[in-house]
Amino acid sequence: MVEVTDTVLRREPDLAVPARPRLAEGVQVHAPSAEGALWIIERPGSYMRVGADLAKLAGALDGVRDHGQLLSYLGAQWTGESLAYALGQLKRAELLDDGLRKKRRIRWVTYVPPLTVQVTLLRPHRLLTACAPLLAALARRGWGVVAAMLALGGLAGLVLMSGTLIDTLSGPLAMPVYAGVAVATYAVIVLHEFAHAAVLTYYGGRPNRMGFMLLYLLPAFFCDVSDGWRLAERGQRVRVALAGAATQFVAAGSASLAALFTPGSDLRTGLLVFSALNYGSGLLNLLPFIKLDGYLALMSHLDIPDLRKRAMIDARRHTAGLLFGGRYERELPQLRWAVPYGLACQLFPIYLVGGLALSLWGDLLLSFGVVGTVALLVVVGLLIGRLCHGYLVRLREARQAGAPAWRAVLVTLAVVGGAAALLALVQVPYSVAGGYRYHAGRADLVLTTDPGPDVLKTGATVQLLRNGVVFKERVGTATIAGTHAREISVPVSVLLPVRTDLELPGTVSGYPLEMTTAPPDSQGVARIEAGRRPLGVWLYRTYVSAAW
């Protein structure tokens, strides 16, 4: 969503436009939905807020009128210069038929920078329109009270069962429970997206598409509700944005309350894990730093299109000014908190991938050998690439804003020197992830790659951990009794947080362990403690050399 409210010549030079311009295929002009609101020009998949003058121009672009006839139709306040600029704006937004484009093809796979890939699976408008009576019934206030009671009551239930919940999340799950939780969670995520679409349909909007996506390398689903910008009331748009998280909280609360009255069993375990995961993912969805529900709700409440993008521009320009100097314009001068918010929006995806995702999945992927290590190497490379790209963008913008070249050179040298010092001097704990198997009086350290003789040595300490769904609880210690490996077959539960006798395909390397503190579980996660290494060496040993 972008916003253009005047036709004054402001920035780029005019673009060449046809002598008799017409709107592109599928472009529509929507009148204000309430008094005082702006007009909206819709192109399939995007929306532009415009003032009445630009909307009048767009509505007149029928491919018959030439520029002179357009000026006559629009009135005396228009000039040839302002008309040329306005047509250039519409062309830059790809709203004009250039004579080359054919009918817009439906794009089933879409890449959204920096790290999101969307695959469209469904266009739900007809289905939800047919369900209009049901949606009207569910919109009654009484159902909202019931939903709030389920969500809050379930949260209180988790607090009452907190001890059991922590034990459950710290241990592996039976394979049927693991599969059931996964299926149920993804089913609720689908309902989450349908809730967005249903509320938008109830208010008279049109959900465009739904599907599967990888959001910063995390699997998720999406629903395009950008048509909500045509809704007159901010509150309606906020409710559309929050409908998905509300659905998850209701499902999580229902499962938690059911677990309260379910005796100890795999069913209760599954209900607890399902509830915790959905409360957690619902809360993550409400954080306004990435393009999820919380951000859409905040943007709708403030009624500022492209809030995140414009705040990040302000943050980028602010940091560029601090580093390099220069003069910059603010995108959001009316928001005093735009700069810190923009910085949070820039840093949170890095934390989401580099902190949260790698901490949850890092050891698991490393334990899968070369394939997992290469996947991690790609992720780390993307993160480093994003940091470098962000610095170069700031440098380029600073030079365009008049920053002196000498300062840019000095700051760049300082940044490079600081990064080199950080990599060389900062010491971090280094460990190697694997698994252990304790069977028939023999304990084996299970490794899928060779960590090198400086790590894999007799007497090295090995921490034994329970392979929990969320937490990894230390349950024992051992030392490496020898560096001569033997080929062994091990169950999947050595690497994954499941209880099963199903074995991994093929064999892996097993090294003898001498137990210091015997664990209660016969298999789980193992971590070789290898002292501390400089950050640069740690990065190289953890990701590069292992993959090589």
Residue, then its C-alpha position, 0 to 999 in steps of 0.5 A: m500500500v502506498e499513498v499519493t495525495d497530490t499532483v505536484l511535480r516533486r522528484e524524478p523526471d517525467l517518464a514517457v507515457p502514451a499519447r492516449p493513455r489507458l489503465a492497465e488490465g485489472v486496474q480499478v478505481h475505488a471511491p472513498s468508503a467514508e466521508g473524508a477518506l481517500w480514493i484507492i487505485e487497485r492493481p491486482g495484488s497492491y493498492m494505492r491511496v490517492g487524492a480526488d484529483l489523481a483518482k479523477l485522472a485515473g478514471a479518465l484514462d480510457g485510451v481515447r482522450d489525448h493529453g489536451q483532452l485530459l487537461s480540458y476534462l480535469g479543469a483549470q487547476w491542472t497544467g501540462e507539467s502536473l499532468a505529465y508528472a501524475l501520468g509518470q507516477l501512474k506509470r512507475a506504479e505499473l498502472l498504465d497499459d504500455g502496449l507490451r504487457k499481456k493480461r496479467r498472469i496469476r503468480w503462484v510463487t512469489y518472492v518477498p524480500p528479504l527472506t520470504v517465499q510464498v506459494t499460493l494454494l487457494r483463492p478463498h473469496r467464493l467459499l467465504t462469500a457462500c458462508a456469509p450467514l455463518l460468519a454473521a452468526l459468529a460475529r455476535r458479541g456472545w461468541g467473542v466473550v466465549a472466545a476470550m474466556l477460552a483463551l484466558g482460561g487456557l492460559a491460567g490452566l497452563v500456569l497451574m500445570s507449569g511444572t508438568l508443562i516444563d517436564t513435557l517440553s524437556g523430554p521427547l514425545a512418542m511418535p504418534v504424539y509428535a505427529g498428532v501435534a504437528v498435524a493439529t498445529y498446522a491445521v490451526i495455522v490454516l484456520h488462523e489464515f481463514a480467520h483473517a479472510a473470514v473477518l475481511t469478507y464479513y466487512g465487505g472486503r475480498p481476500n486475494r489468496m492463501g497459501f504456504m510460505l517460508l518466512y525467514l526460513l520458518p515454515a508458515f501459511f499466509c493470507d493476503v488481506s491487502d484489500g482491507w485497505r478499502l475498509a473505511e474504519r481503522g477498527q475493522r482493519v485492526r480486527v482483520a489483522l488480529a483475527g488469526a492470533a485470536t483463533q490460535f489463542v482460542a484453540a490453545g486455550s481449549a487444548s489447555l483446559a482439556a488437558l486439565f481434565t485429562p489424566g496423565s497419558d500421551l493425549r494429555t502430553g499432546l494437548l499440553v505441547f499443542s497449547a504451548l506451541n500455539y500460545g507461543s506462535g500466536l504471541l510471536n505473530l503479535l510482535p510488530f517488527i516483521k510483516l505479521d499480524g501485530y505489524l498489520a494491526l499497528m499500521s492499520h491503527l495508525d493508518i500509515p501505509d508502509l509503516r515498517k518500510r518507511a520507519m526502516i528508511d528513517a532508521r537507515r538515514h539516521t544511522a547513516g547520518l551518525l556514521f557518515g554525516g550528510r543531510y536527510e529527509r524524514e519519511l515519518p516526521q510525525l512519529r518521534w519513535a520511528v527511528p528506534y522502531g525502524l532499527a528494531c524492524q531491521l534487527f529483529p529478523i536477524y535475531l529471529v533467524g540467527g538467534l531463535a531459529l539457530s538456537l532451536w535447530g542448530d544442534l539438530l542440523l549439525s547432527f545430520g552431517v554434511v547436509g545439515t551443516v551446509a544448510l546452516l552455512v547458507v543461513v549464516g551466509l545470508l545473515i552476514g550478507r544482509l549485514c554487509h548489504g545494510y552497511l553498503v546501502r547506508l554508505r551509498e545513501a550517505r554519499q548521495a546526501g553529501a557525506p564527505a568521502w574522507r569520512a566514509v573511508l575512515v568509518t569503513l576502515a574502522v568498521v572493518g578493523g572492529a569486525a576483524a578485532l571482534l573475530a580475533l579477540v572475542q572468545v566463545p564456547y565451542s562445542v560439537a553436537g551429536g548423540y549418545r546411545y546407552h545400550a546393553g552396558r555400552a555407551d557410544l558417542v554418535l557423530t555424523t561428521d569428524p570434528g577433528p583430533d583437537v576435539l575428539k580426544t580421549g578424556a574429553t568431556v561430553q554432556l548428555l542431554r535429554n532430547g526435549v521438544v523445546f528444552k535440552e535438560r542435562v541428564g548426565t556426563a561422560t568422557i570419551a574412552g577412545t578415538h577409534a570409531r565403529e559403525i553402528s545403527v541407532p534409532v531416530s530418537v538419538l537425533l530427533p525429540v521422539r521416542t521410537d525404535l525406528e532406526l536411522p537409515g545406514t550406519v553412523s560412527g560410534y565412539p566409546l564413552e565412559m559414564t561419569t553420571a549415567p543418564p536415565d534415558s538410553q539415548g539423547v543429545a550429546r555435546i562435546e565441550a571443547g573449550r573456548r575459541p576466537l569468534g572467527v575460528w568458532l564460525y569457521r569450525t562450526y559452519v565452514s570446515a564441517a561442511w567442507 
